[in-house]
């Protein structure tokens, strides 16, 4: 309905994406510290699926890419080096076969 009225982008999408970026950034900061790498990556996978589901059921299709970018910007990009470091530590913990 908001798309039909021409207000979807300005009145909903822009504030929604801004709030989503803040949310995912805060969530990423807290979860990266609290979870091991496998759990964290599974959580990221769930969030990406939830973003796709939200677009399928509630949002305009053009919101998909910016929403995925918000998830990636909050949960992946700021933590890339930490994830690589944690992966390296996992390898060190594994005994050689």
N, C-alpha and C positions, 0 to 999 in steps of 0.2 A: 504494500500500500504506500509506504513512504517513497518507494522508487517511482510509482505512478504519479505521486504528487510532486516529484522532483526535489524532495527534501532529504532523501536517504543519505546521500553523501555528506552534506553539510551538517545536518542535525543529528545524524546517528553514526555513520561510518567513521568519520574523522575522530569524534570523541571516543567511540568504542575502541578504535585501534590505538589511540593514545593511552587509554586506560589499560588495554591489553598489554602493550609494551611495558608499562610500569609494573603490572602484575607479574608478567613472566620474568622480568629482570629480578624482582624481589624473590620470587619463588626459586629461581635458579641459584641465587646467592645462598639461600638457606638450605636448599636440598643438596647442593654440591658439597657442602660441609658435612651434612648429616648422613648421606648415603654413599655406599660404595659405587664404583663405576657402573657395574652391571645394572644395579637398581636404578641409578640415575638415567642411564640410557633407555631402559624400559619405560621410565616415566616420560621421557621426551617423546618416545614413540607413541605413548598413550595420548599425550597432548596434541601431537600432530594429527592423530586420528580424530580426536575430539574437534579440532579445528575443521577438518573435512566434514564431519557430521553436522557441525553447526551451520556450515554453508549449505549443505544439502537440505537441512530441515528449516532453518530460520533466516539465513542471510542471503543477500544477493550474490550470485556467482562471482561477480567481479571483486568481492571481498576476500575470496579464497587466497589469492597470492599475497596481498598485504598481511593477512592474518597469519599465514605460514611464516612470512618474514618476521613478524612480531615474535612468534614462538622461537624461531631460530636466533633472533637477535637477543632474546632474553635467556634462553636455555642452552644454546650451543656456542655462539661466537665468543661471549665473554669468558667462557670456561674451556676453550679449546686446548690451551697449553696445560691446564690442570688435568684435563682428561688424558692427554698424551702422557703426562707425568704419572698419573694413576695407572695407566695401561702398562707403562714401563715397570712400575713397582709390582704389578701383578705378575709380570714375566719373571721378575727376580724371585718372587715367592714360590713359583712353580718349580718342582724338582725336575731335573733333566731326565728324560726317558731313554 
